[in-house]
Amino acid sequence: MFCLILAIVAEVAGTTSIKLSEGFTKLLPSVAIFVFYGLSLGMLSLALKQIELDFAYAVWSGVGMALIAMVGIFWFSEPMGALKIVSLGLITVGIVGLHLSTGVR
Protein backbone atom coordinates (compact mmCIF):
# COMPACT_ATOMS: atom_id res chain seq x y z
CA MET A 1 0.00 0.00 0.00
CA PHE A 2 2.98 2.30 0.66
CA CYS A 3 3.99 2.11 -3.02
CA LEU A 4 0.45 3.05 -4.05
CA ILE A 5 0.54 6.11 -1.80
CA LEU A 6 3.87 7.16 -3.29
CA ALA A 7 2.44 6.60 -6.78
CA ILE A 8 -0.48 8.91 -5.98
CA VAL A 9 1.73 11.64 -4.51
CA ALA A 10 4.05 11.51 -7.54
CA GLU A 11 1.09 11.60 -9.94
CA VAL A 12 -0.31 14.69 -8.20
CA ALA A 13 3.13 16.33 -8.33
CA GLY A 14 3.41 15.48 -12.04
CA THR A 15 -0.01 16.88 -12.86
CA THR A 16 0.72 20.03 -10.85
CA SER A 17 3.98 20.33 -12.81
CA ILE A 18 1.97 20.28 -16.04
CA LYS A 19 0.10 23.39 -14.88
CA LEU A 20 3.32 25.05 -13.69
CA SER A 21 5.17 24.32 -16.96
CA GLU A 22 2.87 26.74 -18.82
CA GLY A 23 2.78 24.62 -21.97
CA PHE A 24 6.36 23.34 -21.62
CA THR A 25 7.72 26.90 -21.65
CA LYS A 26 9.35 26.58 -18.20
CA LEU A 27 12.22 24.12 -18.01
CA LEU A 28 12.14 22.89 -14.41
CA PRO A 29 8.41 22.09 -14.25
CA SER A 30 8.63 20.53 -17.73
CA VAL A 31 11.38 18.16 -16.61
CA ALA A 32 9.52 17.50 -13.34
CA ILE A 33 6.50 16.20 -15.32
CA PHE A 34 8.51 13.29 -16.69
CA VAL A 35 10.34 12.60 -13.44
CA PHE A 36 7.15 12.51 -11.36
CA TYR A 37 5.11 10.51 -13.87
CA GLY A 38 7.96 8.02 -14.26
CA LEU A 39 8.15 7.65 -10.49
CA SER A 40 4.37 7.36 -10.27
CA LEU A 41 4.12 4.60 -12.85
CA GLY A 42 7.08 2.78 -11.32
CA MET A 43 5.51 2.86 -7.86
CA LEU A 44 2.14 1.81 -9.29
CA SER A 45 3.85 -1.14 -10.94
CA LEU A 46 5.35 -2.19 -7.60
CA ALA A 47 1.99 -1.76 -5.87
CA LEU A 48 0.39 -4.13 -8.38
CA LYS A 49 2.52 -6.95 -6.99
CA GLN A 50 0.34 -6.91 -3.86
CA ILE A 51 -2.91 -5.21 -4.84
CA GLU A 52 -5.49 -6.19 -7.47
CA LEU A 53 -5.34 -4.14 -10.66
CA ASP A 54 -8.91 -2.78 -10.58
CA PHE A 55 -8.65 -1.57 -7.00
CA ALA A 56 -5.12 -0.15 -7.35
CA TYR A 57 -5.95 1.75 -10.53
CA ALA A 58 -9.23 3.08 -9.10
CA VAL A 59 -7.45 4.34 -5.99
CA TRP A 60 -4.52 5.76 -7.98
CA SER A 61 -6.71 7.62 -10.45
CA GLY A 62 -9.58 8.51 -8.10
CA VAL A 63 -7.55 9.74 -5.16
CA GLY A 64 -5.18 11.49 -7.55
CA MET A 65 -8.12 13.20 -9.23
CA ALA A 66 -9.57 14.30 -5.89
CA LEU A 67 -6.22 15.63 -4.70
CA ILE A 68 -5.65 17.49 -7.97
CA ALA A 69 -9.09 19.07 -7.61
CA MET A 70 -8.07 20.23 -4.13
CA VAL A 71 -4.75 21.58 -5.45
CA GLY A 72 -6.68 23.49 -8.11
CA ILE A 73 -9.05 24.93 -5.54
CA PHE A 74 -6.55 25.88 -2.86
CA TRP A 75 -3.37 26.62 -4.84
CA PHE A 76 -4.65 27.88 -8.19
CA SER A 77 -7.88 29.49 -6.86
CA GLU A 78 -10.16 27.43 -9.12
CA PRO A 79 -13.88 27.58 -8.27
CA MET A 80 -15.43 24.98 -5.98
CA GLY A 81 -19.09 24.42 -6.71
CA ALA A 82 -21.68 21.98 -5.48
CA LEU A 83 -21.38 19.78 -8.58
CA LYS A 84 -17.61 19.46 -8.06
CA ILE A 85 -18.13 18.44 -4.43
CA VAL A 86 -20.80 15.87 -5.35
CA SER A 87 -18.62 14.50 -8.14
CA LEU A 88 -15.66 14.06 -5.80
CA GLY A 89 -17.99 12.29 -3.37
CA LEU A 90 -19.08 9.91 -6.12
CA ILE A 91 -15.46 9.08 -6.87
CA THR A 92 -15.03 8.21 -3.19
CA VAL A 93 -18.14 6.01 -3.26
CA GLY A 94 -16.78 4.20 -6.32
CA ILE A 95 -13.43 3.51 -4.68
CA VAL A 96 -15.10 2.24 -1.52
CA GLY A 97 -17.36 0.02 -3.63
CA LEU A 98 -14.37 -1.51 -5.41
CA HIS A 99 -12.63 -1.98 -2.09
CA LEU A 100 -15.60 -3.86 -0.69
CA SER A 101 -16.01 -5.97 -3.83
CA THR A 102 -12.41 -7.15 -3.95
CA GLY A 103 -12.06 -8.07 -0.31
CA VAL A 104 -8.94 -5.90 0.09
CA ARG A 105 -8.27 -5.22 3.74
C-alpha positions as protocol buffer text, in pm:
chain_id: "A"
residue {
  index: 1
  type: MET
  ca { x: 0 y: 0 z: 0 }
}
residue {
  index: 2
  type: PHE
  ca { x: 298 y: 230 z: 66 }
}
residue {
  index: 3
  type: CYS
  ca { x: 399 y: 211 z: -302 }
}
residue {
  index: 4
  type: LEU
  ca { x: 45 y: 305 z: -405 }
}
residue {
  index: 5
  type: ILE
  ca { x: 54 y: 611 z: -180 }
}
residue {
  index: 6
  type: LEU
  ca { x: 387 y: 716 z: -329 }
}
residue {
  index: 7
  type: ALA
  ca { x: 244 y: 660 z: -678 }
}
residue {
  index: 8
  type: ILE
  ca { x: -48 y: 891 z: -598 }
}
residue {
  index: 9
  type: VAL
  ca { x: 173 y: 1164 z: -451 }
}
residue {
  index: 10
  type: ALA
  ca { x: 405 y: 1151 z: -754 }
}
residue {
  index: 11
  type: GLU
  ca { x: 109 y: 1160 z: -994 }
}
residue {
  index: 12
  type: VAL
  ca { x: -31 y: 1469 z: -820 }
}
residue {
  index: 13
  type: ALA
  ca { x: 313 y: 1633 z: -833 }
}
residue {
  index: 14
  type: GLY
  ca { x: 341 y: 1548 z: -1204 }
}
residue {
  index: 15
  type: THR
  ca { x: -1 y: 1688 z: -1286 }
}
residue {
  index: 16
  type: THR
  ca { x: 72 y: 2003 z: -1085 }
}
residue {
  index: 17
  type: SER
  ca { x: 398 y: 2033 z: -1281 }
}
residue {
  index: 18
  type: ILE
  ca { x: 197 y: 2028 z: -1604 }
}
residue {
  index: 19
  type: LYS
  ca { x: 10 y: 2339 z: -1488 }
}
residue {
  index: 20
  type: LEU
  ca { x: 332 y: 2505 z: -1369 }
}
residue {
  index: 21
  type: SER
  ca { x: 517 y: 2432 z: -1696 }
}
residue {
  index: 22
  type: GLU
  ca { x: 287 y: 2674 z: -1882 }
}
residue {
  index: 23
  type: GLY
  ca { x: 278 y: 2462 z: -2197 }
}
residue {
  index: 24
  type: PHE
  ca { x: 636 y: 2334 z: -2162 }
}
residue {
  index: 25
  type: THR
  ca { x: 772 y: 2690 z: -2165 }
}
residue {
  index: 26
  type: LYS
  ca { x: 935 y: 2658 z: -1820 }
}
residue {
  index: 27
  type: LEU
  ca { x: 1222 y: 2412 z: -1801 }
}
residue {
  index: 28
  type: LEU
  ca { x: 1214 y: 2289 z: -1441 }
}
residue {
  index: 29
  type: PRO
  ca { x: 841 y: 2209 z: -1425 }
}
residue {
  index: 30
  type: SER
  ca { x: 863 y: 2053 z: -1773 }
}
residue {
  index: 31
  type: VAL
  ca { x: 1138 y: 1816 z: -1661 }
}
residue {
  index: 32
  type: ALA
  ca { x: 952 y: 1750 z: -1334 }
}
residue {
  index: 33
  type: ILE
  ca { x: 650 y: 1620 z: -1532 }
}
residue {
  index: 34
  type: PHE
  ca { x: 851 y: 1329 z: -1669 }
}
residue {
  index: 35
  type: VAL
  ca { x: 1034 y: 1260 z: -1344 }
}
residue {
  index: 36
  type: PHE
  ca { x: 715 y: 1251 z: -1136 }
}
residue {
  index: 37
  type: TYR
  ca { x: 511 y: 1051 z: -1387 }
}
residue {
  index: 38
  type: GLY
  ca { x: 796 y: 802 z: -1426 }
}
residue {
  index: 39
  type: LEU
  ca { x: 815 y: 765 z: -1049 }
}
residue {
  index: 40
  type: SER
  ca { x: 437 y: 736 z: -1027 }
}
residue {
  index: 41
  type: LEU
  ca { x: 412 y: 460 z: -1285 }
}
residue {
  index: 42
  type: GLY
  ca { x: 708 y: 278 z: -1132 }
}
residue {
  index: 43
  type: MET
  ca { x: 551 y: 286 z: -786 }
}
residue {
  index: 44
  type: LEU
  ca { x: 214 y: 181 z: -929 }
}
residue {
  index: 45
  type: SER
  ca { x: 385 y: -114 z: -1094 }
}
residue {
  index: 46
  type: LEU
  ca { x: 535 y: -219 z: -760 }
}
residue {
  index: 47
  type: ALA
  ca { x: 199 y: -176 z: -587 }
}
residue {
  index: 48
  type: LEU
  ca { x: 39 y: -413 z: -838 }
}
residue {
  index: 49
  type: LYS
  ca { x: 252 y: -695 z: -699 }
}
residue {
  index: 50
  type: GLN
  ca { x: 34 y: -691 z: -386 }
}
residue {
  index: 51
  type: ILE
  ca { x: -291 y: -521 z: -484 }
}
residue {
  index: 52
  type: GLU
  ca { x: -549 y: -619 z: -747 }
}
residue {
  index: 53
  type: LEU
  ca { x: -534 y: -414 z: -1066 }
}
residue {
  index: 54
  type: ASP
  ca { x: -891 y: -278 z: -1058 }
}
residue {
  index: 55
  type: PHE
  ca { x: -865 y: -157 z: -700 }
}
residue {
  index: 56
  type: ALA
  ca { x: -512 y: -15 z: -735 }
}
residue {
  index: 57
  type: TYR
  ca { x: -595 y: 175 z: -1053 }
}
residue {
  index: 58
  type: ALA
  ca { x: -923 y: 308 z: -910 }
}
residue {
  index: 59
  type: VAL
  ca { x: -745 y: 434 z: -599 }
}
residue {
  index: 60
  type: TRP
  ca { x: -452 y: 576 z: -798 }
}
residue {
  index: 61
  type: SER
  ca { x: -671 y: 762 z: -1045 }
}
residue {
  index: 62
  type: GLY
  ca { x: -958 y: 851 z: -810 }
}
residue {
  index: 63
  type: VAL
  ca { x: -755 y: 974 z: -516 }
}
residue {
  index: 64
  type: GLY
  ca { x: -518 y: 1149 z: -755 }
}
residue {
  index: 65
  type: MET
  ca { x: -812 y: 1320 z: -923 }
}
residue {
  index: 66
  type: ALA
  ca { x: -957 y: 1430 z: -589 }
}
residue {
  index: 67
  type: LEU
  ca { x: -622 y: 1563 z: -470 }
}
residue {
  index: 68
  type: ILE
  ca { x: -565 y: 1749 z: -797 }
}
residue {
  index: 69
  type: ALA
  ca { x: -909 y: 1907 z: -761 }
}
residue {
  index: 70
  type: MET
  ca { x: -807 y: 2023 z: -413 }
}
residue {
  index: 71
  type: VAL
  ca { x: -475 y: 2158 z: -545 }
}
residue {
  index: 72
  type: GLY
  ca { x: -668 y: 2349 z: -811 }
}
residue {
  index: 73
  type: ILE
  ca { x: -905 y: 2493 z: -554 }
}
residue {
  index: 74
  type: PHE
  ca { x: -655 y: 2588 z: -286 }
}
residue {
  index: 75
  type: TRP
  ca { x: -337 y: 2662 z: -484 }
}
residue {
  index: 76
  type: PHE
  ca { x: -465 y: 2788 z: -819 }
}
residue {
  index: 77
  type: SER
  ca { x: -788 y: 2949 z: -686 }
}
residue {
  index: 78
  type: GLU
  ca { x: -1016 y: 2743 z: -912 }
}
residue {
  index: 79
  type: PRO
  ca { x: -1388 y: 2758 z: -827 }
}
residue {
  index: 80
  type: MET
  ca { x: -1543 y: 2498 z: -598 }
}
residue {
  index: 81
  type: GLY
  ca { x: -1909 y: 2442 z: -671 }
}
residue {
  index: 82
  type: ALA
  ca { x: -2168 y: 2198 z: -548 }
}
residue {
  index: 83
  type: LEU
  ca { x: -2138 y: 1978 z: -858 }
}
residue {
  index: 84
  type: LYS
  ca { x: -1761 y: 1946 z: -806 }
}
residue {
  index: 85
  type: ILE
  ca { x: -1813 y: 1844 z: -443 }
}
residue {
  index: 86
  type: VAL
  ca { x: -2080 y: 1587 z: -535 }
}
residue {
  index: 87
  type: SER
  ca { x: -1862 y: 1450 z: -814 }
}
residue {
  index: 88
  type: LEU
  ca { x: -1566 y: 1406 z: -580 }
}
residue {
  index: 89
  type: GLY
  ca { x: -1799 y: 1229 z: -337 }
}
residue {
  index: 90
  type: LEU
  ca { x: -1908 y: 991 z: -612 }
}
residue {
  index: 91
  type: ILE
  ca { x: -1546 y: 908 z: -687 }
}
residue {
  index: 92
  type: THR
  ca { x: -1503 y: 821 z: -319 }
}
residue {
  index: 93
  type: VAL
  ca { x: -1814 y: 601 z: -326 }
}
residue {
  index: 94
  type: GLY
  ca { x: -1678 y: 420 z: -632 }
}
residue {
  index: 95
  type: ILE
  ca { x: -1343 y: 351 z: -468 }
}
residue {
  index: 96
  type: VAL
  ca { x: -1510 y: 224 z: -152 }
}
residue {
  index: 97
  type: GLY
  ca { x: -1736 y: 2 z: -363 }
}
residue {
  index: 98
  type: LEU
  ca { x: -1437 y: -151 z: -541 }
}
residue {
  index: 99
  type: HIS
  ca { x: -1263 y: -198 z: -209 }
}
residue {
  index: 100
  type: LEU
  ca { x: -1560 y: -386 z: -69 }
}
residue {
  index: 101
  type: SER
  ca { x: -1601 y: -597 z: -383 }
}
residue {
  index: 102
  type: THR
  ca { x: -1241 y: -715 z: -395 }
}
residue {
  index: 103
  type: GLY
  ca { x: -1206 y: -807 z: -31 }
}
residue {
  index: 104
  type: VAL
  ca { x: -894 y: -590 z: 9 }
}
residue {
  index: 105
  type: ARG
  ca { x: -827 y: -522 z: 374 }
}
